[in-house]
Amino acid sequence: MAEPKTWNVVELLKTTVDFLTEKKVDEARLSAELLLGQVLGMKRLDLYLNHERPVKPEELDAFRDLCRQRMQGRPVQYIAGEAFFYGNRFMVDERVLIPRPETELVIEHALERFIPCSSNDSDTLSILDIGTGSGCIAITIALRLPGARVTAADVSADALEVATANARALGVADRIRFVRADVLAPSFAEVVGSPFDLVISNPPYIPETEWCGLQDEVCRYEPKLALVAPDGFEFYRSIADMGSTLVRQGGVLCFELHADAAAGVRRLVEPAFADIEVMKDYSGLDRALSGVRSQGRADKKMDVMDEEIMDGMDAMDNATG
């Protein structure tokens, strides 16, 4: 009876990548590297630095089990229990969305707009991340702006548990306040403690009608609560309606966008925000929209009313003087 084949790291990786590619599994190489790294306790680079390392039979069995899960459509990030975002490792599972590279661009856009607009120094800046999920946005900003005060809000207690664990692992738990709050509730601004210098959000924006057309592994495994809004605009609308309360004068509001939402979101934010910009991603799709808090129409209307009242009082004084 022939002895079972002894695999080394590089042979097993090549064979697995070829097999997953043949079976049309998305990101075949990334899947193979992350899953084998999970079993061997290695980073992806370490796999190639130790390419001749033999794979033990029990390690091979564990790797095959993870590959079977990937073949069934479970996202590799959930199988491995981690996703990399902005160069940092974030723990993820089915309680939170998998961080996407496109969201890194949204953070870059927000900070580019925010820093020049802010008159405060970094030690007094206040930032709100709405719908924090894994915490990738709030934590990345806390790492980029060490003196800033960051609040991360989410309606899901499960998501906040994941985000808090990630903040601890990345050493910023003492600088982020995690708050369970529903942005669709009238009390949201009061609960999170407005106003802020920067409000950033990657809200649920997939219309219900598009849900069934998404990738199967998204529909089956990622939390629908974090992805879907009935018409795609409910969360944009709620945040924009509270914009003059959530964002202080001169502060910045920044959204991640559905690819077709830029014009609609612009209309929602125009009453209270000026200098509105839309940023495209590497695929040429609208990805982020931002604006600077200005004196909105409601504020202007109140100012006009105040002036009319003062004019009326002056007229009364003159008439009785």
ABEGO torsion letter per residue (X at the ends): XBBBBBBBAAAAAAAAAAAAAAAGBBGAAAAAAAAAAAAAGBBAAAAAAAAABBBBAAAAAAAAAAAAAAAAGBBAAAAAGBBBBGGBBBBBBAABBBBBAAAAAAAAAAAAAAAAABABBAAABBBBBBGAEAGAAAAAAAAABAABBBBBBBABAAAAAAAAAAAAAAGAAAABBBBBBBAABAAAAAAAGOBBABBBBBBBABBAAAAAABBAAAAAABBAAAABBAAGAAAAAAAAAAAAAABBBGBBBBBBBBAAAAAAAAAAAAAABBGBBBBBBAAGBBABBBBBBBBBAAAAAAAAAAAAAAAAAAAAAAAAX
